[in-house]
Amino acid sequence: MKEKKRELRRALSRLGYCSRKDAEFIIQEGRVTVDGKKVTNYLEPVFLSDDIRVDGKPISTKEIEIYAFHKPQGVITTMDKFEERPKVADFMPTHKYLFPVGRLDKASRGLLILTNDNDFADYILAPKTKLQKTYRVQIKGRFHEPHIKEMERGIFIERVRYRADQVNIWKQNPRTTWLEIKLTEGKNRQIRRMLEALRYDVLELIRIQIGNLKLGNLQPGEYKRIGREAIL
């Protein structure tokens, strides 16, 4: 396959050197050369195979790293170091360039994958990979069983169809119900939107599994290094 050119900022990110946002600053500061020529335009098209250097040093081949992280509730899914709110970046090694594969909304907690491998992240997120994710969701009150089939058939919300692969009542009492929900598609706030459309109040949402990878005993704020085989 013929190699394609990409923006210099994207090339630095794809090579695992830094984020695209950080790359823009580094390039504009005149610290990057391509085949011996200084480049200050971060939109400059380059090949990944070009001799790209930062501060005169070639970008070395990166060591692929993948981490499982238990995102706490109230933490936003970003590695932006300039973000002042509690964020995923606050919990990860500061000397490493990592980014989240997918996201969890601020009010949710649970399993999140972080890596420096763009190709692996693209594969995980691709619809054709059909990587299933499992959630435990606590709602207020009792859950009506006919809604299981409705969620599995699909619910249209503002002309968009939201569908769960599988819905089970995990445990239930007169005041609250815990559901276990499996999804392959990953639309923004999908579970919350579906349950809100059925007039349920979501009290807690936890992602407990991605592919074969389980949250297990990982506590909020903790992370561990894993291999690809742990997920696929």
C-alpha positions in Angstrom: 0.0 0.0 0.0 1.3 3.4 -0.9 2.2 5.5 2.1 0.0 8.6 2.6 1.1 12.0 3.8 -0.4 13.5 6.9 -0.2 16.7 8.9 3.1 17.1 10.8 1.2 17.5 14.1 -0.7 14.2 13.4 2.6 12.5 12.4 4.2 13.4 15.8 1.1 12.0 17.5 1.0 8.9 15.4 4.7 8.2 16.1 3.9 8.4 19.8 5.9 11.5 20.6 3.2 13.7 22.0 -0.5 14.8 21.6 -1.5 16.8 18.5 -2.1 19.8 20.7 1.4 19.6 22.2 2.8 19.0 18.8 1.3 22.3 17.5 3.3 24.3 20.2 6.5 22.3 19.6 6.3 22.9 15.8 5.5 26.6 16.1 8.5 27.0 18.4 10.7 25.9 15.6 11.9 22.7 17.3 11.0 20.3 14.6 12.9 19.5 11.4 11.8 17.2 8.5 14.6 15.8 6.4 16.9 18.5 7.8 14.6 21.4 7.1 13.0 23.4 10.0 9.2 23.3 9.8 7.0 25.7 11.7 3.7 25.0 10.0 2.0 22.1 11.9 -0.2 21.5 8.9 2.8 20.6 6.7 2.2 17.2 5.0 4.8 14.6 5.7 5.4 10.9 5.5 5.9 8.9 8.7 9.0 7.5 7.1 10.6 11.0 6.7 13.5 12.0 9.0 11.5 13.8 11.6 13.5 15.3 14.5 12.6 17.3 17.6 15.4 19.4 19.1 17.8 17.7 16.7 17.0 14.2 18.0 15.3 11.6 15.8 12.0 10.3 17.1 12.9 6.8 18.2 10.7 3.8 17.7 8.2 3.8 20.6 7.6 1.0 23.0 4.0 0.0 22.7 2.2 0.4 26.1 -1.4 -0.4 27.0 -3.0 0.2 30.4 -6.3 -0.7 32.1 -7.5 2.2 34.3 -10.4 2.5 36.7 -11.7 6.0 36.0 -13.3 7.5 39.2 -16.7 9.2 39.1 -16.3 13.0 38.6 -13.2 12.7 36.5 -13.3 13.7 32.8 -11.8 11.6 30.1 -8.9 13.8 28.8 -5.1 13.9 28.9 -5.1 17.6 28.3 -2.6 18.9 30.9 -4.1 22.4 30.7 -7.5 21.2 31.8 -8.1 22.3 35.4 -10.9 20.0 36.3 -10.1 16.5 37.7 -9.0 14.4 34.7 -7.6 11.0 33.7 -4.2 12.6 33.1 -3.9 13.4 36.9 -3.7 9.6 37.6 -1.3 8.4 34.9 2.5 8.5 34.7 3.4 12.1 33.6 6.5 11.1 31.6 4.5 8.9 29.2 2.5 9.9 26.2 -0.8 8.0 26.5 -4.3 8.7 25.3 -7.7 7.1 26.2 -9.3 4.6 23.8 -12.9 5.8 23.8 -14.3 7.6 26.8 -16.6 7.5 29.9 -18.7 10.5 30.8 -17.8 12.5 33.9 -20.7 11.0 36.0 -19.7 7.4 35.2 -16.8 5.3 36.5 -15.1 2.1 35.5 -12.8 0.5 33.0 -10.9 2.6 30.5 -8.1 1.6 28.2 -5.1 4.0 27.6 -2.3 3.4 25.1 0.3 5.1 23.0 -0.5 2.8 20.0 -2.8 4.7 17.5 -3.2 1.7 15.3 -4.4 -0.5 18.1 -6.8 2.2 19.3 -8.2 2.6 15.8 -8.8 -1.2 15.7 -10.5 -1.3 19.1 -12.8 1.6 18.1 -13.6 0.4 14.6 -17.3 -0.8 14.3 -16.2 -3.9 12.3 -14.2 -5.1 15.3 -17.5 -5.4 17.3 -15.8 -5.3 20.7 -18.5 -5.7 23.3 -18.6 -3.6 26.5 -20.4 -4.6 29.7 -21.9 -2.1 32.2 -23.6 -2.3 35.6 -26.2 0.4 36.0 -28.2 1.3 39.1 -31.6 3.0 38.5 -34.2 4.4 40.9 -37.1 2.1 41.5 -38.0 -1.2 39.9 -37.3 -2.0 36.3 -40.2 -3.2 34.1 -39.2 -6.4 32.3 -41.0 -5.5 29.0 -38.4 -2.7 28.6 -35.7 -5.4 28.2 -37.0 -6.3 24.8 -37.5 -2.7 23.9 -33.9 -1.8 24.7 -32.7 -4.9 22.8 -34.8 -4.0 19.7 -33.7 -0.4 19.8 -35.1 2.9 20.9 -35.3 5.9 18.6 -34.3 9.2 20.2 -34.3 12.3 18.0 -34.4 9.9 14.9 -31.3 8.0 16.1 -31.6 4.4 17.0 -29.9 3.3 20.2 -29.7 -0.5 20.9 -28.3 -2.8 23.6 -27.0 -6.2 22.7 -28.3 -7.7 26.0 -30.1 -6.4 29.1 -30.4 -8.4 32.3 -31.8 -7.5 35.8 -28.7 -8.2 38.0 -30.4 -7.5 41.4 -33.5 -5.6 42.5 -35.3 -4.3 45.5 -38.3 -2.0 45.9 -36.1 1.1 45.9 -33.5 0.4 43.3 -32.5 -1.9 40.5 -29.1 -2.9 39.2 -29.0 -3.8 35.5 -26.2 -5.5 33.5 -26.1 -4.1 30.0 -23.9 -5.2 27.1 -23.2 -2.9 24.1 -21.3 -3.3 20.9 -22.1 0.1 19.4 -20.8 3.1 21.4 -22.9 6.2 20.9 -22.4 9.2 23.2 -24.1 8.7 26.6 -26.0 5.7 25.0 -27.1 3.9 28.1 -28.2 7.1 29.9 -30.2 8.3 26.9 -32.0 4.9 26.5 -32.9 4.7 30.2 -34.0 8.4 30.4 -36.2 7.8 27.3 -37.9 5.0 29.3 -38.2 7.4 32.3 -35.7 5.9 34.6 -33.3 7.9 36.8 -29.7 6.6 36.6 -28.0 6.6 40.0 -24.7 4.9 39.1 -23.1 3.6 35.9 -20.0 1.4 36.0 -18.2 -0.1 33.0 -17.0 -3.5 34.2 -15.6 -5.1 31.0 -14.2 -4.3 27.5 -13.8 -7.3 25.3 -12.2 -10.0 27.5 -10.7 -7.4 29.9 -12.5 -7.2 33.2 -12.4 -4.4 35.8 -11.8 -7.0 38.5 -10.3 -5.6 41.8 -8.9 -2.5 40.2 -9.9 0.4 42.5 -10.9 3.9 41.4 -7.8 5.8 40.3 -5.7 2.6 40.0 -4.1 1.4 36.7 -2.1 -1.6 35.5 -0.2 -2.4 32.4 -1.6 -5.1 30.1 -1.1 -6.7 26.7 -3.3 -6.8 23.7 -4.2 -10.4 24.5 -6.0 -9.3 27.7 -8.6 -7.4 25.6 -9.0 -9.4 22.4 
